[in-house]
Amino acid sequence: MKQKNLKLCLLALGALAWGTAQASTLPDLAKASGCFSCHSIQEKVVGPSFASVAEKYAGQPDAAADLARSVQNGSSRKWGRAAMPAHPNMDPAEIQKLAEWVLTLKP
Ligand code: HEC
C-alpha cells in the first residue's frame, strides 16, 4: 500500500513537471537550454544575435532544419571565430522548435 502511494505521488509529480514544460514559452526554453549564455536576441554575445540569424536566413525554405542541425551537431566558421558546441542531449523536437522561433525574430 505504501509503495503504491509513493508511485502515485511520483506520477503526479511527473505530470506536474511535464505540464510546466509544456506551458513554458520558447524564450523560457532557450533560457533553460543555456542558449542565452552565448546568445541574446538583439546583441552579439559569443554567438550571433538571434535577430541577425533570422535576417541571414530569411526566405530560405530549409533554414529551420539547417539551424536545428547546427545546434544539434555544433557549428563553426559561419559567423566568426567562436564555435557553437553540439547539443547531443537535447530533444531534437525542442531544437527544431527553437530554430523555428529564432527565424521569427526581427532586428
Ligand atoms: C557555448 C556558446 C553557445 C551556446 C551555449 C549556444 N550557442 Fe548557438 N552559436 C554559438 C556560436 C559561437 C555560433 C556561431 C557558430 C558559427 O560561426 O558557425 C552559434 C550559432 C548559432 C546559430 C546559427 C547557426 C548557423 O548555422 O548559422 C543558431 C540558430 C544558434 N546558435 C542557436 C542556439 C541555440 C538555440 C542554443 C541553445 C540550445 C545555442 N545556440 C547555444 C555559441 C553558442
Boltz pocket constraint, residues with backbone or C-beta under 6 A from the ligand:
constraints:
  - pocket:
      binder: B
      contacts: [[A, 30], [A, 33], [A, 34], [A, 35], [A, 36], [A, 37], [A, 38], [A, 39], [A, 46], [A, 47], [A, 48], [A, 53], [A, 66], [A, 67], [A, 70], [A, 71], [A, 75], [A, 76], [A, 77], [A, 78], [A, 79], [A, 80], [A, 81], [A, 82], [A, 83], [A, 84], [A, 85], [A, 87], [A, 95], [A, 98], [A, 99], [A, 102]]
      max_distance: 6.0
